[in-house]
């Protein structure tokens, strides 16, 4: 099996003459100590941290950074004049102070390089690629992905995240893209709405969880394997991506140190599920030390591709009881479902956009298997061309009654 493009990019970017764990970990320790020295000199919440460590393992003794620390720009390590992009706001389904994450031009350039490495596994020069992420201006997520596609000789087709199904279908019919980058459920819904002759056959899915039921339905629809990607604003938008072995996602280890911890913060071994903790040693504007992401996964053993970078498994947002991922995995295998919104209060309510009538019973039965003991109420509506995605961003369970 050929070497993963991500590792070739890391070795070339970092000018590493040897490619092995020893060389990579030496780079990581050097970057970690540079970060610690910068953070200590700046003061702030990291002022009591050591300026230097003698091993990567010593990182485990340092305190965690949490989402509450990301408000107000108090972790910024550069001047405001060096900041090229700020992403501010609460993630869908979360509460509390809005996060603010800052990026320099170098941070954004590194992200484009990482994106290009991951996308290159599925995109050939000349391929048209539909990008179904927000285009919020220069250096926004959609713009950075488009730059990566262009770097590979591909042709980006900006779709954004708020077009109706009719408008998206018209765009696909006119542009005839071979590849797709965006939310997984959006792609599945679009393929079902479009029907016969859907041209997209290759996809890198990101921005939200892709649980087994959604992944299986998508791969059957496209007749090809998916390339899942994990990223967040905190890790520089790009964090880990699948290689052609299709077993987990290789981490961007030249820029990110990753740990998996249990509820008490103890570091877990390979194979054990827990919360992903990241230290962003490659970030210039706002590096984070031992940031608790709230995302749950596990480290996988060495990849069949022969790569040396650590891999993480499918990522989820763990929650007590029912999760949106559980519902998505159970409901989307039903072929006539396009999209749905869900609310859990004293009952589980679903409002679903469907291709055909008569799906209430099958949707209700599938939902009941996920949520035993709760009344299930299902309402459906035939999809119309002006209807759009019910979740233009991350999918989450509402906690108020639905008003379709």
C-alpha positions in Angstrom: 0.0 0.0 0.0 1.3 3.4 -0.9 2.5 5.9 1.7 -0.2 8.2 3.0 0.0 11.7 1.5 -0.3 13.3 5.0 3.0 11.8 6.1 4.8 12.8 2.9 3.5 16.3 3.5 4.8 16.3 7.1 8.2 15.1 6.2 8.6 17.6 3.3 7.1 20.5 5.3 9.4 19.9 8.3 12.5 19.0 6.2 13.0 15.8 8.1 15.8 13.7 6.5 14.6 10.5 8.3 11.0 9.4 8.7 10.5 7.5 11.9 8.9 8.0 15.3 12.1 9.1 16.9 12.5 12.0 14.4 8.9 13.0 14.6 8.9 12.9 18.5 12.1 15.0 18.6 10.3 17.6 16.5 7.3 17.5 18.7 9.3 18.0 21.9 11.2 20.9 20.3 7.9 22.5 19.3 6.4 21.8 22.7 9.2 23.5 24.5 9.1 26.5 22.2 5.4 26.8 23.0 5.9 26.5 26.7 8.6 29.2 26.7 6.3 31.6 24.7 3.3 30.9 27.0 5.3 31.4 30.1 6.8 34.7 28.8 3.3 36.0 28.0 1.9 35.2 31.4 -1.8 34.6 31.6 -3.3 31.2 32.6 -0.1 29.4 31.5 2.3 31.6 33.6 3.0 28.9 36.2 3.7 26.2 33.6 7.3 25.1 33.2 9.3 26.7 30.4 10.8 23.4 29.3 10.2 19.7 29.6 12.7 16.9 29.1 10.2 14.4 27.6 6.8 14.4 25.9 5.5 12.2 28.8 5.9 15.1 31.2 3.2 16.9 29.4 0.7 14.7 31.2 1.4 16.4 34.5 0.2 19.8 33.3 -3.3 21.1 34.0 -6.0 21.1 31.3 -7.3 24.0 29.3 -11.1 24.0 28.8 -13.6 25.7 26.6 -14.3 28.4 29.2 -10.7 29.6 28.7 -11.3 30.3 25.1 -13.4 33.4 25.6 -12.1 37.0 25.2 -8.8 36.3 23.5 -6.9 35.8 26.7 -4.8 33.0 25.2 -3.5 35.0 22.2 0.3 34.9 21.9 0.8 37.3 19.0 -0.2 40.9 18.5 -3.6 41.6 17.0 -1.9 43.0 13.9 -0.6 39.5 13.1 -4.1 37.9 13.3 -5.6 37.1 9.9 -8.7 35.3 11.0 -10.9 35.0 14.1 -13.6 32.4 14.5 -16.0 33.4 17.2 -19.2 31.9 18.5 -20.6 28.9 20.3 -20.7 25.6 18.6 -24.2 24.3 17.8 -25.9 22.7 20.8 -23.5 24.3 23.4 -24.0 27.0 25.9 -21.7 29.3 27.9 -19.2 32.0 26.8 -18.5 32.1 23.0 -15.2 30.7 22.0 -12.7 32.9 20.2 -9.9 31.3 18.2 -7.3 33.3 16.4 -5.1 32.4 13.4 -2.1 34.0 11.8 -1.3 33.8 8.1 1.1 31.0 8.8 -1.5 29.1 10.8 -3.9 29.3 7.8 -1.2 28.3 5.3 -0.4 25.2 7.4 -4.1 24.3 7.4 -4.3 24.6 3.6 -1.3 22.3 3.3 -2.9 19.7 5.6 -6.2 20.0 3.7 -4.4 19.5 0.4 -2.6 16.4 1.7 -5.8 14.8 2.8 -7.8 15.7 -0.2 -5.1 14.5 -2.6 -6.0 10.9 -1.6 -9.3 11.2 -3.5 -8.9 14.1 -5.9 -7.3 14.0 -9.3 -6.1 17.1 -11.3 -9.1 18.4 -13.3 -11.7 17.0 -10.9 -14.6 19.3 -10.0 -15.2 19.2 -6.3 -18.4 20.4 -4.6 -17.6 22.2 -1.3 -20.6 22.2 1.0 -19.2 24.2 3.9 -19.8 27.9 4.7 -18.0 30.5 2.5 -17.7 33.3 5.1 -15.1 35.4 3.3 -11.3 35.3 2.9 -9.7 32.6 5.1 -13.0 31.1 6.0 -13.4 27.3 6.0 -14.8 27.1 2.5 -12.2 29.4 1.1 -9.3 27.4 2.7 -10.7 24.2 1.3 -11.1 25.8 -2.2 -7.4 26.9 -2.0 -6.4 23.3 -1.2 -8.4 21.9 -4.1 -6.9 24.5 -6.5 -3.4 23.6 -5.2 -4.1 20.0 -6.4 -5.2 21.1 -9.8 -8.9 20.6 -9.0 -11.8 22.9 -9.7 -13.7 24.0 -6.5 -17.5 24.4 -6.8 -18.7 26.5 -3.9 -22.0 25.3 -2.6 -22.1 26.8 0.9 -24.3 25.3 3.6 -27.6 27.0 3.2 -28.8 26.3 -0.3 -32.1 24.5 -0.8 -32.2 20.9 -2.1 -33.5 22.1 -5.4 -30.7 24.7 -5.8 -28.0 22.2 -4.7 -29.4 19.7 -7.2 -29.3 22.2 -10.0 -25.7 23.2 -9.1 -24.7 19.5 -9.3 -26.5 19.0 -12.6 -24.7 22.1 -14.1 -21.2 21.5 -12.7 -21.2 17.7 -12.7 -18.6 17.4 -9.8 -16.9 14.1 -9.3 -15.9 14.8 -5.7 -17.5 16.3 -2.6 -16.2 17.9 0.7 -18.7 18.7 3.4 -21.1 17.4 6.0 -21.9 13.7 5.6 -25.7 13.8 6.0 -25.9 16.7 3.5 -24.3 14.5 0.9 -26.6 11.5 1.6 -29.7 13.7 1.4 -28.5 15.4 -1.8 -27.7 12.1 -3.4 -31.2 10.8 -2.5 -32.9 14.0 -3.7 -31.0 14.0 -7.0 -31.8 10.4 -7.8 -30.4 8.5 -10.9 -27.2 9.8 -12.5 -25.8 11.4 -9.4 -22.2 12.2 -10.5 -20.4 12.4 -7.2 -18.3 9.3 -6.5 -15.6 10.4 -4.1 -16.1 12.2 -0.8 -14.2 13.6 2.1 -16.8 14.1 4.9 -16.2 16.3 7.9 -17.8 18.9 10.1 -20.0 16.4 12.0 -20.0 12.8 13.1 -20.5 10.1 10.5 -22.0 7.2 12.5 -22.0 3.7 11.0 -25.6 3.8 9.7 -24.9 7.1 7.8 -21.5 5.9 6.5 -22.9 2.5 5.3 -25.8 4.3 3.5 -23.4 6.8 1.9 -20.9 4.3 0.7 -23.7 2.2 -0.8 -25.1 5.3 -2.5 -21.8 6.4 -4.0 -20.4 2.8 -4.5 -17.1 4.0 -3.1 -15.4 4.4 0.3 -15.5 7.6 2.2 -12.6 9.7 3.5 -13.6 10.9 7.0 -11.8 13.9 8.4 -11.7 15.3 12.0 -11.2 18.9 12.7 -12.2 21.8 14.9 -11.5 25.5 15.2 -9.3 24.7 18.3 -6.9 22.4 16.3 -6.6 24.8 13.4 -9.7 23.4 11.5 -7.8 20.3 10.3 -6.8 17.6 12.7 -6.8 14.1 11.3 -7.8 12.4 8.0 -8.2 8.9 6.6 -5.7 7.2 4.3 -6.4 4.6 1.6 -6.4 1.9 4.2 -9.7 3.3 5.4 -9.0 2.4 9.0 -9.1 5.4 11.3 -7.7 8.9 10.8 -4.0 9.9 10.8 -3.3 12.8 13.1 -1.5 16.0 12.0 1.3 15.2 14.4 3.7 17.9 13.4 1.2 20.4 14.7 -0.9 18.5 17.3 0.0 16.4 20.3 -2.9 14.2 21.2 -3.9 12.3 24.4 -7.0 10.2 25.3 -8.1 10.7 29.0 -10.8 9.3 31.2 -13.4 11.3 33.1 -10.9 12.0 35.9 -8.2 13.1 33.5 -6.0 10.0 33.6 -4.3 9.2 30.3 -5.5 6.0 28.7 -3.6 3.5 26.6 -4.2 2.7 22.9 -7.5 1.0 22.3 -9.3 2.6 25.3 -12.1 5.1 24.6 -12.0 8.5 26.2 -11.9 12.2 25.7 -9.5 13.6 23.1 -7.1 16.2 24.5 -4.9 18.3 22.2 -1.8 20.5 22.5 -1.5 22.6 19.4 2.3 22.9 19.1 2.1 24.1 15.5 -0.3 27.1 16.1 1.3 30.5 16.1 -1.5 32.9 17.2 -3.3 30.9 19.8 -1.7 27.5 20.7 -3.5 25.5 23.4 -1.9 23.3 26.1 -3.8 20.1 27.0 -7.2 21.3 25.7 -10.1 19.1 26.5 -12.1 18.9 23.2 -15.2 17.3 24.5 -14.9 14.8 21.6 -14.5 11.1 22.3 -12.5 8.5 20.5 -9.6 6.1 20.9 -6.1 5.6 19.5 -5.8 2.7 17.1 -2.8 0.4 16.6 -0.3 1.0 13.7 -2.0 1.4 10.4 -2.0 -1.2 7.6 -0.6 1.5 5.3 2.7 1.3 7.2 2.5 4.9 8.4 4.1 6.1 11.7 1.6 8.8 12.7 -0.9 8.0 15.4 -4.5 7.3 14.3 -7.8 8.0 16.0 -11.0 6.1 15.5 -14.4 7.6 14.7 -15.1 10.7 16.8 -18.3 11.3 18.7 -19.8 13.7 21.2 -20.6 11.5 24.2 -23.8 12.3 26.0 -25.8 10.6 28.7 -28.6 8.6 27.1 -29.8 9.2 23.5 -27.5 11.0 21.1 -28.2 12.5 17.6 -25.6 10.0 16.3 -27.6 7.1 17.6 -30.7 8.4 15.8 -28.8 9.2 12.6 -27.3 5.7 12.5 -30.8 4.1 13.1 -32.9 6.3 10.8 -30.8 7.0 7.7 -30.7 3.4 6.5 -34.4 4.0 5.6 -34.0 5.0 1.9 -36.9 7.4 1.7 -35.6 9.7 4.5 -34.0 13.0 3.3 -33.5 14.8 6.7 -35.1 15.2 10.0 -35.1 17.3 13.2 -35.4 15.7 16.6 -36.4 16.8 20.1 -36.3 14.9 23.3 -38.5 16.2 26.2 -41.2 14.0 27.8 -41.4 12.3 24.3 -39.1 11.9 21.3 -40.4 14.0 18.5 -39.3 13.8 14.9 -40.1 16.0 12.0 -38.8 14.4 8.8 -38.5 15.4 5.2 -39.2 12.4 3.0 -39.2 11.3 -0.6 -42.4 9.2 -0.2 -45.4 9.0 2.0 -46.0 6.3 4.6 -42.7 6.3 6.4 -44.0 7.3 9.8 -44.3 3.8 11.1 -40.8 2.7 10.0 -39.2 5.9 11.3 -41.1 5.5 14.6 -40.0 1.9 15.0 -36.3 2.7 14.3 -36.4 5.6 16.8 -38.1 3.5 19.4 -35.2 1.0 19.3 -32.9 3.9 20.2 -35.1 5.4 22.9 -37.1 2.7 24.7 -39.6 3.9 27.3 -40.4 7.2 25.6 -43.5 8.0 23.6 -42.5 8.5 19.9 -44.2 11.2 17.8 -43.4 11.4 14.1 -44.5 13.9 11.6 -43.4 13.8 7.9 -43.6 16.2 4.9 -42.8 15.5 1.3 -39.6 17.3 0.3 -40.0 20.4 -1.9 -37.3 22.0 -4.0 -37.3 25.1 -1.7 -36.6 23.0 1.4 -33.1 23.0 2.7 -31.1 21.1 5.3 -32.8 21.1 8.7 -29.3 21.4 10.3 -27.0 23.7 8.2 -24.2 22.9 10.8 -23.7 20.2 13.4 -26.6 18.0 14.2 -28.0 18.0 17.7 -31.0 17.0 19.8 -33.3 19.9 20.7 -34.7 20.0 24.2 -37.8 22.0 23.4 -41.0 20.7 21.6 -40.8 20.8 17.8 -42.7 23.4 15.8 -42.4 22.2 12.2 
